[in-house]
């Protein structure tokens, strides 16, 4: 029997995506009090009653939409972007595909999925899609997420916070590997189910039935398979398509400072963590090393195009660097200690997205960044996992490091052998490698010069929009469309990922916010005098209703993007050619998303940032709070980002005026 997530879960996911949830899901973070003995090996995360992967086997499988539904949704997304003549042509291609080759490919996909019960139909396809992209991930796919400051100001010293966050990360790793990490479960009614009694009962339910039983009590487990790639993982450059390397035997931490590489074992032979005082001493030793930035900083190579980097990596290996490179690539994670003081939010966004180029290994599953003033952030490589996984990880780490800190700000490192525990890595570079590093640095500098970023806060937030009966997410996306229409005079394709982690090996589905409703509304708001306040308010309501429907479909795995991508790949690999639907210029136009947005929700998150996914577009990460909306906008194109932000703010102001029942006077 195929298990599907219940309506209660789906309603919650919709609210989560919309920013409308009034009560977040509750999890037992298992954080020990600060009264526990500091420095003990695994103090912090209290062992879970329910084994970490207890629910994994019985998670519902990601559904494959009906072909006719995907075609209908595809045409619905195309209609606002095309003229009537072009839309008729696209519709003809689509219906031909639906009743011809598309049916054969769809049946082939169904057959493959039935014989791959352990995973989802999109898992390998989406992974290979990421790994096949040849542009540098740092400027295309990697995501930056900033932690909130430690609430105790004295703990925001660089060394203190680096030690505490590192210890908490290793506690998380240990808990996951020993199956004592709290499973990721959304408790819709935590007063009934996020309890010791419920967990003691549910742990004895057979794994094959446990998700069904939990769902009966409105407790919904999430897929946790991506956590296997969270640690000791690197993306390795290869010609044509990269690969992922994970080595769970690794026991060492990689630390970068001034472009120099250091390692030390943070796990002992039995897999337990070394003493926090040793980690503290080792990091203090590294911070005291006054080695300057190398003349040819190797980390720049991870900012290069992938095929170029693949060739240079082969040369690195052939030049006697096998052991050093293996240490970098298999390290549990990369800790980047920057000699930078954060000036403002825009400066911190630049630091966490691309830094200075020489003090990140952008191919690691994630880099933990600590600036000189103790500001902390994560930069993570996106192919192995999605934002939902990294946000849960960050929440646990923040809670643990602030509620059960391993060391205090005035503690003196006691370990006397840091100089022998820490090993500095050295690389042998020939002339070709030196030229490669020089070119990579020049390409990095050129990319940085085109990059612009701006973080802004809009004064109205979730409370007002909910009070007016509209989806906050819908109004935000409408404002994006209105802003781009005002800036460029056209409606454009937009893209926002929606998690499908409620399914086994789910990744994301796409929400396509541009619609006939947002188009009609955007055009009307350009000439508001031609419409009454009631008419404009009705248009806003219709935009909201439609956007909610898009989220419902995406959360259920009932979008069209992932389905059509799978069919396109089957056509290419099994038939050797692409049908007209995929050769149609409209297909490329839809997938050239000028607006790429990412909704972030995490109370321990200060803000986040995403790169644009097309060279002439915008990347927008946003947080919806009760009384404001935070936008972090990035661009790598010739558009003036200030013009876009001003247009965005004006659009939101107009929406607010109409929702308040007043006419637009300017």
C-alpha positions in Angstrom: 0.0 0.0 0.0 1.3 3.4 -0.9 1.2 5.8 2.0 0.5 9.5 1.3 1.0 12.4 3.7 -2.3 13.3 5.3 -4.2 16.5 4.7 -3.2 17.9 8.1 0.5 17.6 7.2 -0.1 19.1 3.8 -2.0 22.0 5.4 0.9 22.6 7.7 3.5 22.5 4.9 1.4 25.0 3.0 1.4 27.4 6.0 5.1 26.9 6.4 5.8 27.7 2.8 3.5 30.7 3.0 4.9 32.0 6.2 1.5 31.8 7.8 2.1 29.3 10.5 1.3 30.6 13.9 2.7 27.7 15.8 5.9 26.1 14.5 6.5 22.3 14.7 8.0 21.4 17.9 11.0 19.0 18.3 12.8 17.9 21.4 16.2 19.4 20.7 17.7 17.5 23.6 20.0 20.3 24.7 21.7 19.8 28.0 21.7 22.6 30.5 24.8 24.7 31.0 25.1 23.1 34.4 26.4 19.8 32.8 30.1 19.1 33.0 31.9 21.2 30.3 34.4 19.6 28.1 33.0 16.0 28.4 33.0 14.2 25.1 29.3 14.2 24.0 27.5 16.5 26.5 24.8 18.6 24.8 22.4 16.6 22.7 20.4 14.3 24.9 19.9 10.9 23.3 16.6 10.5 21.5 14.0 8.0 22.7 13.2 7.2 19.1 16.1 6.0 16.9 17.1 8.6 14.3 16.1 6.6 11.2 13.2 4.7 12.8 10.7 6.3 10.3 12.9 6.2 7.2 11.8 2.9 5.7 8.1 3.6 5.8 8.1 7.1 4.5 5.6 7.6 1.6 7.1 7.6 -1.8 7.2 10.7 -4.0 4.3 10.4 -6.5 4.8 10.8 -10.2 2.1 13.2 -11.5 -0.3 12.2 -14.2 1.0 13.2 -17.6 -2.1 15.2 -18.5 -1.9 17.1 -15.2 1.8 18.0 -15.8 1.0 19.3 -19.3 -1.9 21.3 -18.0 0.2 22.9 -15.3 3.0 23.5 -17.8 0.7 25.4 -20.1 -0.8 27.3 -17.1 2.8 28.5 -16.3 3.5 29.4 -20.0 0.4 31.4 -20.7 1.3 34.7 -18.9 4.7 34.7 -20.6 3.6 34.2 -24.2 1.7 36.1 -26.9 -1.5 34.4 -28.1 0.2 33.0 -31.2 3.2 31.7 -29.4 1.0 30.1 -26.7 -1.1 28.3 -29.4 2.1 26.9 -30.8 3.4 25.8 -27.4 0.0 24.2 -26.6 0.2 22.2 -29.9 3.6 20.9 -29.1 2.5 20.0 -25.6 -0.6 18.1 -26.6 1.3 16.3 -29.3 3.8 15.2 -26.7 1.0 14.2 -24.3 -0.7 11.9 -26.7 2.4 10.6 -28.4 6.0 10.1 -27.2 5.3 11.6 -23.9 2.9 8.7 -23.0 5.6 6.2 -23.8 8.2 8.1 -21.8 5.8 8.5 -18.9 5.1 4.7 -18.8 8.9 4.1 -18.9 9.3 6.4 -15.9 6.6 4.6 -14.0 8.2 1.2 -14.7 11.6 2.5 -13.5 10.1 3.9 -10.4 8.3 0.7 -9.5 11.7 -1.1 -9.6 13.4 1.6 -7.4 11.3 1.4 -4.2 14.2 2.4 -2.1 14.3 6.0 -3.5 12.3 8.6 -5.5 12.1 9.0 -9.2 13.8 12.4 -9.0 16.6 11.8 -6.5 19.4 10.6 -8.9 18.1 12.9 -11.7 18.3 16.0 -9.6 21.7 15.1 -8.2 23.1 14.5 -11.6 21.5 17.7 -12.8 23.5 19.6 -10.2 26.7 17.7 -10.7 26.5 18.2 -14.5 26.5 22.0 -14.3 29.9 23.3 -15.4 29.8 26.8 -14.0 31.5 27.4 -10.6 29.0 26.5 -7.8 30.1 29.5 -5.7 28.6 31.9 -8.1 25.6 29.8 -9.2 24.3 27.3 -6.6 26.0 27.6 -3.2 23.8 29.1 -0.5 24.9 31.4 2.4 23.1 31.3 5.8 24.0 33.5 8.7 23.6 32.4 12.3 22.1 34.8 14.9 24.7 36.2 17.3 25.2 34.2 20.5 22.7 35.9 22.9 25.5 36.2 25.4 27.7 38.9 23.9 30.9 37.8 25.6 30.6 34.4 23.8 30.9 36.1 20.4 34.7 36.2 20.5 36.0 34.4 17.4 38.0 31.7 19.2 35.3 31.0 21.8 32.5 30.8 19.3 34.5 28.8 16.8 35.2 26.3 19.5 31.6 26.1 20.8 30.0 25.8 17.4 32.6 23.2 16.3 31.9 21.1 19.4 28.2 21.3 18.8 28.6 20.3 15.2 30.6 17.2 16.3 27.9 16.4 18.9 25.3 16.5 16.1 27.5 14.2 13.9 28.0 11.8 16.8 24.3 11.8 17.6 23.4 11.0 14.0 25.9 8.3 13.6 24.9 6.6 16.8 21.2 6.9 15.9 20.5 9.0 19.0 19.7 12.3 17.1 16.0 13.2 17.4 14.2 12.2 14.2 12.9 15.1 12.1 9.2 15.0 12.8 6.6 17.7 12.4 4.2 17.5 15.4 1.0 19.3 14.5 -0.3 18.9 18.0 2.9 18.8 20.1 1.0 18.8 23.4 -0.3 15.3 22.5 2.6 13.8 20.5 5.9 15.6 21.3 5.9 13.7 24.6 7.9 11.1 26.3 5.0 8.7 26.4 4.2 9.0 22.7 7.8 8.4 21.8 8.2 5.4 24.1 5.2 3.8 22.3 6.1 4.8 18.7 9.6 3.4 19.0 8.2 -0.1 19.3 6.0 0.1 16.2 7.6 -1.9 13.3 9.5 0.3 10.9 7.3 -0.8 8.0 4.2 0.6 9.7 5.5 3.4 11.9 4.8 6.4 9.6 1.2 5.3 9.1 0.8 5.0 12.8 2.4 8.3 13.5 0.2 10.0 10.9 -2.9 8.8 12.7 -1.8 11.1 15.6 -0.8 14.0 13.3 2.9 13.4 13.7 4.7 13.4 10.3 8.3 12.3 9.9 10.6 13.9 7.3 13.2 12.3 5.1 16.6 12.3 6.8 18.7 10.6 4.1 20.5 13.8 3.1 22.2 13.8 6.5 24.6 11.0 5.4 26.2 13.5 3.0 26.4 16.4 5.5 29.8 15.4 6.9 33.1 14.2 5.3 31.8 15.0 1.8 33.2 16.9 -1.1 32.2 17.5 -4.6 35.0 16.3 -6.9 35.5 18.0 -10.3 35.3 15.6 -13.2 35.0 16.2 -16.9 31.4 16.4 -18.0 29.9 15.7 -14.6 31.3 15.8 -11.0 31.0 13.1 -8.4 30.4 13.2 -4.6 33.0 11.7 -2.3 31.9 10.7 1.3 34.4 9.1 3.7 32.8 8.3 7.0 36.1 6.9 8.3 37.6 10.4 8.4 38.3 11.8 11.9 39.9 15.1 11.1 38.8 18.7 10.8 40.0 21.1 8.1 40.7 24.6 9.1 41.5 27.4 6.7 43.1 30.7 7.7 44.8 33.2 5.4 44.5 30.7 2.6 46.6 28.1 4.6 45.3 24.6 5.3 45.5 23.0 8.7 44.1 19.7 10.0 43.8 17.9 13.3 41.9 14.8 14.5 38.7 15.8 16.2 37.5 12.2 16.6 39.4 9.5 18.4 39.9 6.0 17.1 36.6 4.8 18.8 34.7 7.7 17.1 34.2 9.8 20.2 35.1 13.5 20.2 38.4 14.7 21.7 38.1 17.0 24.7 36.7 20.5 24.1 39.8 22.0 25.7 41.9 20.3 23.0 39.8 21.7 20.2 40.1 25.1 21.9 43.9 24.8 22.1 44.2 23.7 18.5 42.2 26.5 17.2 44.1 29.0 19.3 47.3 27.6 17.9 46.1 28.1 14.3 44.9 31.6 15.0 48.4 32.4 16.5 50.1 31.3 13.3 51.2 34.4 11.4 51.8 32.7 8.1 50.8 35.1 5.3 48.5 34.3 2.4 50.4 32.0 0.0 51.5 33.5 -3.3 49.3 30.9 -5.1 46.3 30.2 -2.8 45.0 26.8 -3.9 41.4 27.4 -2.8 40.8 29.7 -5.7 40.7 26.5 -7.9 37.3 25.7 -6.3 35.9 28.9 -7.8 36.9 27.9 -11.4 34.8 26.4 -14.1 34.4 22.7 -13.4 36.1 21.2 -16.4 39.1 23.5 -15.9 39.2 22.6 -12.3 39.0 18.9 -13.2 42.1 19.2 -15.4 44.0 21.1 -12.7 43.0 18.6 -10.0 44.5 15.8 -12.1 47.7 17.8 -12.4 47.6 18.3 -8.6 47.4 14.6 -8.0 50.1 13.8 -10.5 52.4 16.4 -8.9 52.6 14.5 -5.6 49.6 16.1 -3.7 47.5 13.0 -3.3 47.7 12.7 0.5 47.2 16.4 1.1 44.3 16.7 -1.3 42.7 13.6 0.3 42.9 15.3 3.7 41.1 18.3 2.4 38.4 16.4 0.5 37.5 13.9 3.2 37.6 16.3 6.2 34.5 16.2 8.4 33.9 19.8 7.5 35.8 23.0 6.7 36.2 25.7 9.3 37.1 29.1 7.9 38.7 31.6 10.3 38.6 35.0 8.6 40.5 38.1 9.6 37.6 40.2 8.7 35.3 42.5 10.8 31.7 42.6 9.6 30.7 46.1 8.5 27.0 45.6 7.9 24.6 43.0 6.6 25.6 43.5 2.9 29.2 43.0 3.8 28.4 39.8 5.8 26.4 38.5 2.8 29.4 38.9 0.6 31.6 37.2 3.2 29.3 34.1 3.5 28.6 33.8 -0.2 32.1 34.1 -1.7 34.4 35.6 0.9 37.8 36.5 -0.3 38.2 33.5 -2.6 41.3 32.0 -0.9 39.8 31.0 2.5 37.0 28.7 1.5 37.0 25.2 0.0 33.7 25.7 -1.9 33.5 22.0 -2.8 33.0 20.9 0.8 29.5 19.9 1.8 29.6 23.0 4.0 32.0 25.6 5.2 31.6 27.1 8.7 32.7 30.7 8.6 33.8 32.7 11.7 34.8 36.3 11.2 37.2 38.1 13.6 34.2 39.6 15.5 32.6 36.2 16.0 29.9 36.4 13.3 29.1 32.9 12.1 27.6 31.6 8.9 27.4 28.5 6.7 28.2 28.3 3.0 27.0 25.0 1.6 27.4 23.2 -1.6 23.9 22.4 -2.9 24.1 19.2 -4.9 24.1 16.8 -2.0 21.2 18.3 -0.1 18.6 21.0 0.3 18.0 24.0 2.6 15.6 22.2 4.8 18.3 19.8 5.9 20.9 22.5 6.6 18.4 24.7 8.4 17.5 21.9 10.9 21.2 21.2 11.4 21.9 24.9 12.0 19.0 25.2 14.5 20.3 22.2 16.5 23.9 23.5 16.4 22.9 27.0 17.5 20.7 25.8 20.3 23.4 23.4 21.6 26.3 25.9 21.3 24.4 28.6 23.1 22.6 26.5 25.8 25.4 24.0 26.4 28.6 25.8 25.5 31.7 23.7 25.7 33.9 26.6 26.9 33.6 30.0 28.4 35.0 33.3 27.0 37.7 33.6 29.6 38.9 30.0 29.6 42.5 29.4 28.9 43.3 26.4 26.6 44.9 23.7 28.8 46.2 21.2 26.1 49.9 21.6 25.8 50.4 19.6 22.6 48.6 21.7 20.0 51.7 22.2 18.0 52.0 18.5 17.5 48.3 17.8 17.1 47.8 20.4 14.3 49.3 19.6 11.0 49.8 22.3 8.3 49.2 21.0 4.8 51.7 21.8 2.0 51.0 21.5 -1.7 53.6 21.2 -4.5 52.8 23.4 -7.5 54.4 23.3 -10.9 54.3 26.1 -13.4 51.0 24.9 -14.9 49.3 24.8 -11.5 50.6 28.3 -10.7 49.2 29.6 -13.9 45.9 27.8 -13.2 45.7 29.4 -9.7 46.5 32.8 -11.2 43.8 32.5 -13.9 41.3 31.2 -11.3 42.0 34.2 -9.1 41.5 36.6 -12.1 38.2 34.9 -13.0 37.1 35.1 -9.4 37.9 38.8 -9.2 36.0 39.5 -12.4 33.0 37.6 -11.1 33.0 39.6 -7.9 33.1 42.9 -9.7 29.8 42.0 -11.4 28.1 41.0 -8.1 25.9 43.3 -6.1 23.8 42.7 -3.0 21.4 44.6 -0.8 19.5 43.6 2.3 16.3 45.5 3.0 13.5 45.4 5.6 9.9 46.2 4.7 7.9 47.5 7.6 4.7 45.4 7.2 4.8 41.7 7.9 2.9 38.5 8.4 0.4 39.8 11.0 -1.0 42.5 8.8 -1.2 40.3 5.7 -2.9 37.5 7.5 -5.3 39.9 9.1 -6.3 41.0 5.6 -6.9 37.4 4.6 -4.2 37.0 2.0 -1.1 34.8 1.8 2.1 36.7 2.7 4.0 34.6 0.2 1.5 35.4 -2.6 1.8 39.2 -2.0 5.6 39.0 -1.9 5.7 37.1 -5.3 3.2 39.5 -6.8 5.5 42.4 -5.7 8.4 40.7 -7.4 6.4 40.5 -10.6 5.2 44.1 -10.3 8.8 45.3 -9.7 10.2 43.5 -12.7 7.3 44.7 -14.9 8.0 48.3 -13.7 11.7 47.9 -14.3 11.8 46.0 -17.6 8.3 46.4 -19.0 7.6 42.6 -19.2 6.4 39.7 -17.2 9.2 37.2 -16.5 9.6 33.6 -15.4 10.1 33.1 -11.7 11.1 30.1 -9.6 10.9 29.1 -6.0 11.8 25.7 -4.6 9.3 23.9 -2.3 10.5 21.0 -0.1 9.2 17.5 -0.8 11.0 16.1 2.3 7.7 14.5 3.4 8.5 11.8 0.9 11.3 9.2 0.9 14.3 10.8 -0.8 12.2 13.8 -1.8 14.2 16.9 -2.9 12.2 19.9 -4.1 9.5 20.8 -6.5 9.1 24.1 -8.2 6.5 26.8 -7.5 6.0 28.9 -10.6 4.5 32.1 -9.2 4.0 34.0 -12.5 0.4 33.4 -13.5 -2.4 35.0 -15.5 -3.6 36.3 -12.1 -0.3 38.1 -11.3 -0.1 39.4 -14.8 -3.6 40.9 -14.7 -3.0 42.3 -11.3 0.5 43.7 -12.1 -0.8 45.5 -15.2 -3.8 46.9 -13.3 -1.5 48.3 -10.6 0.4 50.2 -13.3 -2.7 52.2 -14.0 -4.6 52.0 -10.7 -6.9 55.0 -11.5 -8.7 52.8 -14.1 -9.8 50.4 -11.3 -11.7 50.8 -8.1 -10.2 49.8 -4.8 -12.6 46.9 -4.6 -11.6 45.6 -8.0 -7.9 45.8 -7.1 -8.5 44.1 -3.8 -10.4 41.3 -5.5 -7.4 40.8 -7.9 -5.1 40.5 -4.9 -7.4 37.9 -3.4 -7.4 35.9 -6.6 -3.6 36.0 -6.7 -3.5 34.8 -3.2 -5.9 31.9 -3.8 -4.0 30.8 -6.9 -0.6 31.0 -5.1 -1.9 28.8 -2.3 -3.0 26.3 -4.9 0.5 26.2 -6.4 2.1 25.5 -3.0 -0.4 22.7 -2.4 0.5 21.1 -5.6 4.2 21.5 -5.1 4.2 20.2 -1.5 2.3 17.1 -2.7 4.9 16.4 -5.4 2.3 17.5 -8.0 4.2 20.2 -9.8 5.4 19.8 -13.4 9.0 20.8 -13.5 10.6 17.7 -12.0 8.3 15.4 -14.0 9.1 17.0 -17.3 12.8 17.1 -16.5 12.7 13.3 -16.0 10.8 12.8 -19.3 13.3 15.1 -21.1 16.2 13.0 -19.8 14.5 9.8 -20.8 13.9 11.1 -24.3 17.5 12.1 -24.7 19.0 8.9 -23.2 16.6 6.3 -24.4 15.3 7.7 -27.7 18.4 9.8 -28.7 16.4 12.9 -29.6 14.2 15.6 -27.9 10.6 16.1 -28.9 9.3 19.5 -30.0 8.0 20.4 -26.5 11.6 20.6 -25.3 12.9 22.3 -28.5 10.3 25.0 -28.3 11.9 28.4 -27.4 9.1 28.8 -24.9 10.5 25.9 -22.9 13.9 27.6 -22.6 12.2 30.9 -21.8 10.3 29.4 -18.9 13.4 27.8 -17.5 15.3 31.1 -17.7 14.1 32.3 -14.4 14.8 36.0 -13.9 13.5 35.8 -10.4 14.8 33.0 -8.2 13.5 33.2 -4.7 14.0 31.2 -1.5 11.8 31.4 1.5 13.7 30.8 4.8 12.2 29.9 8.1 14.3 29.3 11.2 14.4 31.3 14.4 18.2 30.9 14.8 18.8 32.3 11.3 19.8 36.0 11.0 19.4 36.0 7.3 20.4 34.1 4.2 21.3 34.7 0.6 21.1 32.8 -2.7 22.8 33.6 -6.0 20.7 34.2 -9.2 20.3 31.1 -11.3 20.6 33.0 -14.6 23.2 35.6 -15.4 20.7 38.4 -16.0 18.4 37.7 -13.1 18.0 38.2 -9.3 18.4 35.9 -6.4 16.1 36.8 -3.5 16.2 35.1 -0.1 13.4 36.4 2.2 12.2 35.9 5.8 8.6 36.7 6.8 8.4 38.0 10.4 5.4 39.2 12.3 6.0 42.9 11.8 8.4 43.0 8.8 9.7 41.2 5.7 13.5 40.9 5.2 14.7 40.6 1.6 18.3 39.9 0.6 18.7 40.6 -3.1 21.7 39.5 -5.2 22.5 40.2 -8.8 25.3 39.5 -11.2 24.0 41.6 -14.1 23.8 45.1 -15.5 20.4 45.9 -13.8 20.8 48.4 -11.0 19.9 46.5 -7.9 18.8 49.7 -6.2 16.3 50.4 -8.9 14.9 46.9 -8.5 14.7 47.3 -4.7 13.0 50.7 -5.0 10.5 49.2 -7.5 9.9 46.3 -5.1 9.3 48.5 -2.1 6.9 50.7 -4.2 5.0 47.6 -5.3 4.6 46.4 -1.8 3.5 49.8 -0.6 0.8 49.9 -3.3 -0.4 46.4 -2.3 -0.6 47.5 1.4 -2.5 50.7 0.5 -5.2 48.6 -1.4 -5.4 46.0 1.4 -6.1 48.9 3.8 -9.0 49.9 1.5 -7.4 53.2 0.3 -6.8 54.4 -3.2 -3.3 54.6 -4.7 -2.5 58.3 -4.9 0.9 58.2 -6.5 
